[in-house]
Amino acid sequence: MRRPATDAEAKALASGVRLRIIRLCLDRALTNKEIAERLGANPATVLHHVRTLVATGFLVPQEERRGPRGAREVPYLATGKSWQLSVGEHGAGTNQAMLEAFQQEFALLEDQAETVNFARLGLRLTPQEWQELQDRFQALLDEYAHRDRTQGRPYSIFLAMYEDRSRD
């Protein structure tokens, strides 16, 4: 069961950039400079986002290290906390941020069409069937989210389920 996100947590998750940072730091700790390079963004801007994610518990600083030129570097690792939250009333901002993050990540896959699997389906369901479908997807995603993430290739899943009011 997910707990409701606080206002600060929901606000932190309502940014496509911050969602991408969480994803980048999911499997291994990255420094602010490394994150900025992967995002093609200004390190100062990225640092603002990293600090927000640390303050809200989505990233945790790892042991400080020295960079190639002796500069102090702090790598950050995602905590997995975002998967344990429900954004509820804050959903609209977070949903938009998820879509933005997906679009940015998808744009990086131009030459990898074979690794993308799309499916689109229109259904008519009773309220009970709708809840059952949501619960089954959630259980499946939870199962995979709690597996060992140190092995295998990285994959991402973007799933959008919504009432299709265009067909009423």
C-alpha positions in Angstrom: 0.0 0.0 0.0 1.3 3.4 -1.0 1.2 6.3 1.4 0.0 9.7 0.3 2.7 12.1 -0.8 3.3 15.2 1.2 2.9 18.5 -0.6 6.8 18.8 -0.7 7.1 15.2 -2.1 4.4 15.8 -4.7 6.0 19.1 -5.8 9.4 17.4 -6.1 7.8 14.7 -8.3 6.0 17.2 -10.5 9.1 17.9 -12.6 10.1 15.8 -15.6 13.7 16.7 -15.0 13.6 15.5 -11.4 11.9 12.3 -12.5 14.7 11.7 -15.0 17.3 12.4 -12.3 15.7 9.8 -10.1 15.7 7.3 -13.0 19.4 8.0 -13.8 20.4 7.4 -10.2 18.3 4.3 -9.8 21.0 1.7 -10.5 24.2 3.6 -9.6 25.2 6.7 -7.8 26.0 9.7 -10.1 27.6 13.0 -9.3 25.8 16.3 -10.2 28.3 16.7 -13.0 27.5 13.2 -14.4 23.8 13.8 -14.1 24.1 17.2 -15.9 26.1 15.6 -18.7 23.6 12.8 -19.2 20.7 15.3 -19.3 22.6 17.8 -21.4 21.8 20.4 -18.8 23.5 23.2 -16.9 25.2 21.7 -13.7 23.9 24.6 -11.6 20.3 23.9 -12.7 20.7 20.2 -12.1 22.2 20.9 -8.6 19.0 22.8 -7.7 16.9 19.7 -8.7 19.3 17.3 -6.9 19.1 19.3 -3.7 15.3 19.2 -3.9 15.3 15.5 -4.4 17.8 15.0 -1.4 15.7 17.3 0.8 12.5 15.2 0.1 14.3 11.8 0.4 14.2 10.7 -3.2 18.0 10.8 -3.5 20.6 10.0 -0.8 24.2 11.3 -1.0 26.8 8.6 -1.0 30.3 8.8 0.4 32.2 11.8 -0.9 35.0 11.1 -3.4 37.7 13.0 -5.2 37.3 13.7 -8.9 40.0 13.5 -11.6 41.4 16.9 -10.7 41.0 16.4 -6.9 37.7 18.2 -6.7 35.2 17.0 -4.1 32.4 15.0 -5.7 29.3 13.7 -4.1 27.5 10.9 -5.9 23.7 10.5 -5.4 21.6 7.3 -5.4 17.9 7.0 -5.8 16.1 5.6 -2.7 13.1 4.0 -4.5 10.8 6.2 -2.4 8.8 7.5 -5.4 7.4 4.0 -6.0 6.0 3.9 -2.5 3.9 7.1 -2.8 0.5 7.9 -4.0 0.3 11.5 -5.4 -3.6 11.4 -5.2 -4.8 15.0 -5.2 -1.5 16.2 -6.7 -1.8 13.8 -9.6 -2.2 16.3 -12.5 1.2 17.9 -12.0 2.9 14.6 -11.5 1.2 13.0 -14.4 2.3 15.8 -16.7 5.8 15.4 -15.4 5.8 11.7 -16.1 4.6 12.3 -19.6 7.3 14.9 -20.1 10.0 12.6 -18.8 8.8 9.8 -21.0 8.8 12.0 -24.1 12.4 13.2 -23.3 13.6 9.6 -22.7 11.8 8.3 -25.8 13.4 10.9 -28.0 16.7 9.3 -27.1 15.6 6.0 -28.6 15.4 7.1 -32.3 17.8 4.4 -33.5 16.5 1.7 -31.1 12.9 1.1 -32.4 13.3 -2.6 -31.9 13.6 -2.1 -28.1 10.2 -0.3 -27.8 7.0 -2.2 -27.4 3.8 -0.2 -27.7 0.2 -1.5 -27.1 -3.0 0.5 -27.2 -6.4 -1.0 -26.3 -9.8 0.4 -25.9 -12.1 -1.4 -23.4 -15.5 -1.0 -21.7 -15.3 -2.1 -18.1 -17.6 -2.0 -15.0 -16.2 -0.1 -12.1 -15.3 -3.4 -10.4 -13.5 -4.6 -13.6 -11.6 -1.2 -13.8 -10.4 -1.6 -10.2 -9.4 -5.2 -10.8 -7.4 -4.2 -13.9 -5.6 -1.4 -12.0 -4.9 -3.7 -9.0 -3.5 -6.5 -11.3 -1.2 -4.0 -13.1 -0.1 -2.6 -9.8 0.7 -6.0 -8.4 2.7 -7.0 -11.4 4.7 -3.7 -11.4 5.3 -4.0 -7.7 6.6 -7.6 -8.1 9.1 -6.4 -10.7 10.0 -3.2 -8.8 11.1 -5.3 -5.8 13.3 -7.7 -7.7 17.1 -7.5 -7.6 18.0 -4.5 -9.8 21.7 -5.2 -10.0 21.4 -7.8 -12.8 20.2 -7.6 -16.4 19.7 -4.7 -18.8 17.8 -1.6 -17.8 14.3 -1.2 -19.1 11.6 1.4 -18.3 7.8 1.0 -18.4 5.4 3.8 -19.1 1.8 2.8 -18.5 -1.1 5.2 -18.8 -4.6 4.0 -17.9 -7.5 6.4 -18.1 -11.2 6.8 -18.7 -11.6 7.5 -22.4 -14.2 10.2 -22.4 -13.8 10.8 -26.2 -15.8 7.6 -26.8 -18.8 8.4 -24.7 
